[in-house]
Amino acid sequence: MEKIRVEYLYDNTVVKIILDDGKGNVLDNIMMKELIEVLTSFKTKKDIKLITFEGAGKNFSYGASVEEHTKEKAAEMLDCFHKIFFTIVELHIPTLAKISGQCLGGGFELPLVCNFIFADKSAKIGQPEIILGVFAPPASTILPLKIGNVKAEELLITGKIISGEEAKQLGLVNEIYEDKETLEIEVDNWIKKYIIGKSASSLRYATKAARASFDFFLMKNLPAFTDMFVNELMETNDANEGINSFLEKRQAIWKNC
């Protein structure tokens, strides 16, 4: 694997997936395809009880690749990115994310789909896509389901970035810790206490049942939001201007159309 690392723990019952591109762990086409390949392989591994995600270095992920959000590449990018979510839904294996540092845009949508999120006080979390003139399809479904419309709309429409502590108060994060080292230790203890002693097959049924409504809306909305993004949003001037201005490192000039 070029941009992710995979470790098997607790007699191969826990899989640790580490995003690692040597920079900001940007979810580009290469990393997304590697994630899909690894996740798909778990369909035949009956002993897996938990999948964890984390970022190498100080940050979880800066987000999805902006270069791949252009009009020419958006459809392919979204198709690949959303396949990660569909695969996680199909697996029904419990998932957990550990967040340190920046965790933004598509980089936060991956933790969002997880059953559990733990963070440390360095975490900076948000969906800033609107600043580039676009929107976040997975988060537009998941955030309202997890924290209600009032706070979800605030994050999605303003693009504001919040701290790990704020995310904990909103109910987005299960627990917040002082630093990444403490996060690692405490999550390991949590896994040993709440996951390891349970049946892998029973955990999958429990996950499938607990997430029935969540999975229904995600599977229904993502294709619709993909169509809106590719066939409507990317036909506007401002969506293209927002992406291009970011890539050209200049201020966007909006025409409001």
N, C-alpha and C positions, 0 to 999 in steps of 0.2 A: 504494500500500500504506500502511496506517495504522500498523502496528506492526512491520513488518520492512522492511529495506532490502536491495536486491540489487545487487551490482556484478559485472561481467564483466571478467575479467583474462586476460592472455596470449592475445590474439586470440580471446577468448570461449571459451577451453577450460577455464578455472577460474571457478567461480561462488562468490562470497562472499555468504553470507546473514548479515545482522546483525540480531539480535533487539533491538528498540529501542522500548520503550513509554514512555521518558522517566523510568522509575522503576527497578524491579527486574527488568524484562524478564519479567514474569509470563506464563506460557503460558495465556492465557485463550482463549475460543472464537474471538474475532476473530483473534488471532495464529495459532492452530492452523489455521484455515481459510485464512489467507493462506499459510502454509507448504505446505499441501496443494496449493493452487492453483499455487504456483511450482514445487514438486517435480513435479507432474503435467505441467507444461509441458515439462519436460526429456525426456519420453518421445520427443519428436519432434526433439530436438536431438542429432544424432549426434556432434558434435565435442567435447562436454563430457567432460573427463578427471577432474575432481575437483570436489566440492561441499564448501565449508567453512562452518562455523557458528561464530559468536562473539556475545558480548553487547556492546552499546554501554555505555560508561561503565565503572565499576569492577567490575561483576558480570556473570557469564554469565546467570544466571537464578535468581530466588528459588524458582521451581518453578511447578507448575500452580496455577491459581486455586482457592483453598480454597472460595470462594463457589460454585463450580461442582461441588463434591464432595458437595453436599447430596443427600439421598435422591431429591428430585424431579428433580435435574439430572444425577446421576451417570451414568446410562446414556448420555445424549446426549454428555456430556463424554468418557467413555471411548471411545465409538464414534469421535468426531472425533479424539481424541488418538492412538488406535491406528492410525487410517488413515495418519498420518504415517509410522509404522514400516512398515506394509504397502507404502506407496508407495516408500520407500527400498529395501526388499527387492526390489521389482519392477524398479526401475531398474538395479540392479547397478552403478551408478556409484560409484567409490570416494568415501568421505566422511571428513571430518576436522573435529575440533572443537578450538577454542582456548579454554582455560578460564582466566579470571581471577576473583578474588573468589568470592562465593557461587555455588554450583552445586548446587542441592538438589532432591530429590524428582523431579518430572517434568522439572525443569530439568536434572537430571543424566542422566535416561533418554535424552534426545536425544543428548548426547555418547556415551552407552553404546552406542547402536546404530551409531555411526560405526566405520569401520575403524581410524582413528588418533585418538588424543587427545594433545594437547600442553597443558601448563599452566605457569603461573608460580607463584612462591612465595606469592602472595596467595590461592591457590585454597583454598576450603573446600568439601569434597565429601561428599555423603551422601544417604541415603534415610530421612528422618525421619518418614515417613508413620505409622509405628506410634505415634508420640507423639500423633497425632490419632485413634488408634483404627482406622486403616485400613492397607492394605498397598499395595505398589507392583507392579502386574501386569507391566509390561515388565521392570523390574529383577529381579523374581523369576525370570524366565527367563534374562536376559542375564548377571547377575552370576555365577551358578554356572558358566556356560559359559566365562566369561572368567578367573575367578580361583579356581574350585573352591568346593566347598560350605562348607568350614570358615570361610573369611573372608567369603564371600557371606552366609552365615547370620548371622554376627556383625553385619554392616552392616544386613541386612534386619530382624532380630529386635530389635536394640537401638536402631536409629535413630541410632547414633553418627555424628558428623561427623569427617572426617579431613582432614589437610592434603594439599597437592599432593605433598609429599615422600613421605608414607605411601602415597598412591595409586600413586606410581611404584614403590615397594618391593613393592606387591601385584601389580604388572603391569597395573594399570588405565590407567596413563599411559605413553606412549612416551618422553617426555622432559619434564624440568622446567627452567624458566629463572628467572632472577633477578627479572624484572619484565615487565610487559605489553609494553613497548617492545622488549625483547630477544626476547620470545616472538614478536612480529610479524616481526621481522627474521629470526630463525632458522627459523621455519616457512616463510617465503618462500624462503629458501635451500634448505630441504628439498624444497619443491615443485619448484623449478627443477632440483634434482639428481635427484630420483627419479620425477617425474610428467611433466613437460612434454615430454620427449623420447620418450615412449611413445605407442603407438597407442591412441586412445580406445576403439575396439571391442575390442582385445585386453585392455585394462584391465578392461572389463566382464566378459569371459569369465573372466579370472583372479579377479575378485571373486566371481563366481557360483560358481566351483569351490571357492575357498578358504572360502567361507561356506556350503557346502551343508548341513552339519549345523546350524550356527547358524540359518540361515533356516528349516530344517525345524521345529526346536523352537519358534522364535518364532511361526511361522504356526500351529502346532498349539496352543500354550499360551495365547496371548493371548485367543482367543475363550473358552477354558475359564475363564481367570482373570477375564474380564469377567463371565461368568455367575456365578462365585463372588462377585465383588464386589457386583454389582447385586442378585442374587436371594437371596444368603445373608448376606453381611456387612452390607449396608445394611438388613437386617431386624432386626439386633441393636440393643439399646439403646445399647451403648457406642460403636459406630461413629458413630451420630447424635449422641451426647453429645460425642464428641471433636471433631467438626466444628463443632457449635453452640457449644461452649465457646470454641473458638478465635475464632469470629466475634463472640462476645459478650465476648471478652477477659476470661475468667474461668477458674478452675481447673476441670478436668473432675472430675465425680463418677462414678466407675465403679461399675456394678452387676454387672460380670463376666458379663454375658449379653447 
